[in-house]
Amino acid sequence: MAALFRGYRNFYKRSNKHVELILVSCRSMASKTPVGFIGLGNMGTPMARNLLKNGYPVIATDAFPESCKELQDSGAQILDSPAEVAEKADRIITMLPSSPNVIEVYTGSNGILRKVKKGTLLIDSSTIDPAVSKEMAVAAEKMGAVFMDAPVSGGVGAASLAKLTFLVGGVEEEYNAAQELLTCMGANVVYCGHVGSGQAAKICNNMLLAIGMLGTAETMNLGISFKVAQNSDVTLKLKGSCDDSFTECSSWCNENISILKCSECDLDAQSSKAAKHISLRST
């Protein structure tokens, strides 16, 4: 009887080990299933390309077909609409310019939620209103999908080098699944809390950056009035006494010194970008 029991126990262990190996194999295979990517602009294209570099087949689309060519040449499959992407991928990343774009891509007539499969993981890396992220999460949940917001910190250069920081909001149980993809495109992935928390953290980050830029611009303007701001020795001293954010802002000011001299001019594209982020309301 004891020998029979030992034999059964050994068989049970071997069976369990075999099952575990099968499960690991399945997870490994699943991890390389196609990833949908919607929004192939200056940020989206290098992000999607980094997924390809990490072995993930990418199925993509963009509102402007000409934006797809570069990624198609890199090996991505290009489709005509977000709905078509949702039919073929159960993990989808979106990188779009604004809240209205996100609403249209997810809930429009050819949107993701028209064809999304149950269990699909939806990751939105756009910088939008946190309230819109919450609305999209509710809409996705009704279709049996999971929505997470994951806006990024870092520009085009960081996107190209896979050094972005992702600020993630959503169901904590899904964080690991999102992290698997996001680490292919970024150096840091931070879980911030419930849906919308990633957007809230991004707004705080950009508000701090905008305040730093405005302060630096005013400081440079004051230096110009005293004819010292264009003195390289002074700039180097200031650089040594402040952190990288000041250095970045002062570099921008030096490059755009003619704009700063004109009191009637806006701070051009940088101020427009800051205005967009400051206008986003947190809820």
C-alpha positions as CSV (number, residue, x, y, z in Angstrom):
1,M,0.0,0.0,0.0
2,A,2.9,2.4,0.9
3,A,4.6,1.6,-2.3
4,L,1.4,2.3,-4.2
5,F,1.0,5.6,-2.4
6,R,4.6,6.6,-3.2
7,G,4.1,5.7,-6.9
8,Y,0.9,7.8,-7.0
9,R,2.6,10.7,-5.3
10,N,5.5,10.7,-7.8
11,F,3.1,10.5,-10.7
12,Y,1.2,13.4,-9.2
13,K,4.4,15.5,-8.9
14,R,5.4,14.7,-12.5
15,S,2.0,15.5,-13.7
16,N,1.9,18.8,-11.9
17,K,5.4,19.7,-13.2
18,H,4.2,18.9,-16.7
19,V,1.2,21.1,-16.3
20,E,3.3,23.9,-15.0
21,L,5.6,23.6,-18.0
22,I,2.6,23.8,-20.3
23,L,1.3,26.9,-18.6
24,V,4.7,28.6,-18.7
25,S,5.0,27.7,-22.4
26,C,1.5,29.1,-23.1
27,R,2.2,32.3,-21.2
28,S,5.5,32.7,-23.2
29,M,3.6,32.2,-26.4
30,A,0.9,34.6,-25.4
31,S,3.4,37.2,-24.5
32,K,4.5,37.4,-28.2
33,T,1.0,37.6,-29.6
34,P,0.2,40.7,-31.7
35,V,-0.1,44.1,-30.0
36,G,-2.3,46.7,-31.5
37,F,-1.0,50.3,-31.7
38,I,-3.2,53.3,-32.7
39,G,-1.6,56.7,-33.2
40,L,1.6,56.8,-35.2
41,G,2.8,60.4,-34.7
42,N,6.1,61.6,-33.4
43,M,5.8,59.7,-30.2
44,G,3.7,56.7,-31.3
45,T,6.0,55.6,-34.2
46,P,9.2,55.1,-32.1
47,M,7.2,53.5,-29.3
48,A,5.6,51.0,-31.7
49,R,9.0,50.4,-33.3
50,N,10.4,49.4,-29.9
51,L,7.7,46.8,-29.5
52,L,8.8,45.3,-32.9
53,K,12.4,45.4,-31.7
54,N,11.4,43.3,-28.7
55,G,9.8,40.7,-30.8
56,Y,6.1,41.7,-30.6
57,P,4.2,41.6,-33.9
58,V,2.5,45.0,-34.2
59,I,-0.9,45.7,-35.8
60,A,-1.3,49.4,-36.2
61,T,-3.4,52.3,-37.7
62,D,-3.5,56.0,-37.8
63,A,-6.0,58.7,-39.0
64,F,-3.4,59.8,-41.5
65,P,-2.3,56.8,-43.7
66,E,1.0,58.5,-44.7
67,S,2.0,58.3,-41.0
68,C,1.9,54.5,-41.2
69,K,4.6,54.0,-43.9
70,E,7.6,54.2,-41.6
71,L,6.3,51.6,-39.2
72,Q,5.0,49.4,-42.1
73,D,8.5,49.4,-43.5
74,S,9.7,48.2,-40.1
75,G,7.5,45.2,-40.3
76,A,4.1,46.2,-38.8
77,Q,0.8,45.2,-40.3
78,I,-1.3,48.3,-41.1
79,L,-5.1,48.3,-41.0
80,D,-7.7,50.9,-41.9
81,S,-9.4,51.6,-38.6
82,P,-9.2,51.1,-34.8
83,A,-12.1,48.7,-35.0
84,E,-10.1,46.4,-37.3
85,V,-7.1,46.5,-34.9
86,A,-9.4,45.5,-32.1
87,E,-10.6,42.5,-34.0
88,K,-7.1,41.1,-34.4
89,A,-5.3,42.1,-31.1
90,D,-6.2,41.6,-27.5
91,R,-3.7,44.1,-26.2
92,I,-3.9,47.6,-27.7
93,I,-1.9,50.8,-27.0
94,T,-3.2,54.2,-28.0
95,M,-1.0,57.4,-28.3
96,L,-3.2,60.3,-29.4
97,P,-3.1,64.1,-29.3
98,S,-6.1,65.0,-27.1
99,S,-9.2,64.0,-25.2
100,P,-11.5,64.3,-28.3
101,N,-9.2,62.1,-30.3
102,V,-9.3,59.4,-27.6
103,I,-13.1,59.5,-27.3
104,E,-13.4,59.1,-31.1
105,V,-10.8,56.3,-31.4
106,Y,-12.5,54.3,-28.5
107,T,-16.2,55.0,-29.0
108,G,-16.5,56.3,-32.5
109,S,-18.3,54.5,-35.4
110,N,-15.0,52.8,-36.3
111,G,-13.7,52.8,-32.8
112,I,-12.0,50.1,-30.7
113,L,-15.1,49.3,-28.6
114,R,-17.1,48.5,-31.7
115,K,-15.1,45.3,-32.2
116,V,-13.1,44.8,-28.9
117,K,-12.9,41.2,-27.6
118,K,-13.7,40.3,-24.0
119,G,-10.6,40.4,-21.9
120,T,-8.7,42.8,-24.1
121,L,-6.2,45.1,-22.3
122,L,-6.4,48.7,-23.5
123,I,-3.6,51.0,-22.6
124,D,-3.9,54.7,-23.4
125,S,-0.6,56.7,-23.3
126,S,-2.2,60.0,-24.5
127,T,-2.1,63.0,-22.2
128,I,-5.7,63.8,-21.6
129,D,-8.3,64.8,-19.0
130,P,-8.4,62.2,-16.2
131,A,-12.2,62.3,-16.4
132,V,-12.1,61.1,-20.0
133,S,-9.8,58.2,-18.9
134,K,-12.5,57.2,-16.3
135,E,-15.2,57.5,-18.9
136,M,-13.3,55.2,-21.3
137,A,-12.7,52.7,-18.5
138,V,-16.4,52.5,-17.8
139,A,-17.2,52.1,-21.5
140,A,-14.5,49.4,-21.9
141,E,-15.7,47.5,-18.8
142,K,-19.2,47.3,-20.3
143,M,-17.7,45.5,-23.3
144,G,-15.7,43.1,-21.1
145,A,-12.3,44.9,-21.7
146,V,-9.9,46.5,-19.3
147,F,-8.8,50.1,-19.7
148,M,-5.6,51.7,-18.2
149,D,-4.2,55.2,-18.5
150,A,-0.4,55.3,-18.9
151,P,0.7,58.8,-20.1
152,V,4.4,59.3,-20.6
153,S,7.1,61.6,-19.4
154,G,9.9,62.2,-21.9
155,G,10.0,63.5,-25.4
156,V,10.6,62.1,-28.9
157,G,14.3,61.3,-28.0
158,A,13.3,59.2,-25.0
159,A,10.6,57.5,-27.1
160,S,13.2,56.5,-29.7
161,L,15.7,55.2,-27.0
162,A,13.0,53.4,-25.0
163,K,13.7,55.6,-22.0
164,L,10.2,57.0,-21.4
165,T,8.6,57.0,-17.9
166,F,5.0,55.6,-17.8
167,L,2.6,56.8,-15.2
168,V,0.0,54.1,-14.9
169,G,-3.5,54.2,-13.5
170,G,-6.0,51.3,-13.5
171,V,-6.8,48.0,-11.9
172,E,-3.8,46.9,-9.9
173,E,-4.3,43.2,-10.9
174,E,-3.7,44.1,-14.5
175,Y,-0.6,46.2,-13.8
176,N,1.9,43.4,-14.5
177,A,0.3,42.6,-17.9
178,A,0.7,46.3,-18.8
179,Q,4.2,46.5,-17.4
180,E,5.3,43.7,-19.7
181,L,4.7,45.9,-22.8
182,L,5.6,49.3,-21.3
183,T,9.0,48.2,-20.3
184,C,9.8,47.6,-23.9
185,M,9.2,51.3,-24.5
186,G,10.4,52.9,-21.3
187,A,13.0,52.8,-18.6
188,N,10.5,53.5,-15.7
189,V,7.0,52.2,-15.2
190,V,5.2,53.7,-12.1
191,Y,1.9,52.5,-10.8
192,C,-0.1,55.5,-9.5
193,G,-3.4,54.0,-8.5
194,H,-6.9,53.9,-9.9
195,V,-7.9,54.8,-13.4
196,G,-7.1,58.5,-14.0
197,S,-4.3,58.6,-11.5
198,G,-1.6,58.3,-14.2
199,Q,-3.1,61.4,-15.9
200,A,-3.3,63.3,-12.7
201,A,0.4,62.5,-12.0
202,K,1.3,63.6,-15.5
203,I,-0.6,67.0,-15.0
204,C,1.3,67.6,-11.8
205,N,4.6,66.8,-13.4
206,N,3.9,69.1,-16.3
207,M,2.7,71.9,-14.1
208,L,5.9,71.8,-12.2
209,L,7.9,71.8,-15.4
210,A,5.8,74.8,-16.8
211,I,6.4,76.7,-13.6
212,G,10.1,76.1,-13.9
213,M,10.1,77.2,-17.5
214,L,8.2,80.4,-16.7
215,G,10.5,81.2,-13.9
216,T,13.6,80.6,-16.0
217,A,12.2,82.7,-18.8
218,E,11.6,85.6,-16.4
219,T,15.0,85.2,-15.0
220,M,16.6,85.2,-18.4
221,N,14.6,88.3,-19.4
222,L,15.9,90.1,-16.3
223,G,19.4,89.0,-17.2
224,I,18.9,90.4,-20.7
225,S,17.9,93.7,-19.3
226,F,21.1,93.8,-17.3
227,K,23.1,92.5,-20.3
228,V,24.4,89.5,-18.5
229,A,22.1,86.6,-19.7
230,Q,24.2,86.1,-22.8
231,N,27.4,85.8,-20.9
232,S,28.5,82.2,-21.1
233,D,30.4,82.3,-17.8
234,V,27.3,83.4,-16.0
235,T,25.2,80.6,-17.6
236,L,27.8,78.0,-16.6
237,K,27.7,79.2,-13.0
238,L,24.0,79.1,-12.9
239,K,24.1,75.6,-14.5
240,G,26.4,74.4,-11.7
241,S,24.1,75.7,-9.0
242,C,20.8,74.3,-10.3
243,D,19.5,71.0,-11.4
244,D,18.9,69.6,-14.9
245,S,15.4,71.1,-15.2
246,F,16.9,74.6,-15.0
247,T,19.6,73.6,-17.5
248,E,16.9,72.4,-19.9
249,C,14.9,75.6,-19.5
250,S,17.9,77.9,-19.8
251,S,19.0,76.1,-23.0
252,W,15.6,76.7,-24.5
253,C,15.7,80.4,-23.4
254,N,19.1,80.8,-25.0
255,E,17.9,79.2,-28.2
256,N,14.8,81.5,-28.3
257,I,16.3,84.7,-27.0
258,S,14.8,86.8,-29.7
259,I,11.3,85.6,-28.6
260,L,12.1,86.6,-25.0
261,K,13.1,90.1,-26.1
262,C,9.7,90.7,-27.6
263,S,7.3,91.4,-24.8
264,E,4.3,91.0,-27.1
265,C,5.2,87.5,-28.2
266,D,4.0,84.2,-26.7
267,L,6.5,81.6,-25.7
268,D,5.5,79.8,-29.0
269,A,5.1,76.0,-29.0
270,Q,6.4,75.4,-25.5
271,S,3.8,77.7,-23.9
272,S,1.0,76.1,-26.1
273,K,2.0,72.7,-24.8
274,A,2.1,73.9,-21.3
275,A,-1.3,75.6,-21.7
276,K,-2.8,72.3,-22.9
277,H,-1.6,70.4,-19.9
278,I,-2.7,73.1,-17.4
279,S,-6.1,73.2,-19.0
280,L,-6.7,69.5,-18.2
281,R,-8.8,69.3,-15.1
282,S,-8.2,66.7,-12.4
283,T,-11.2,65.0,-10.8
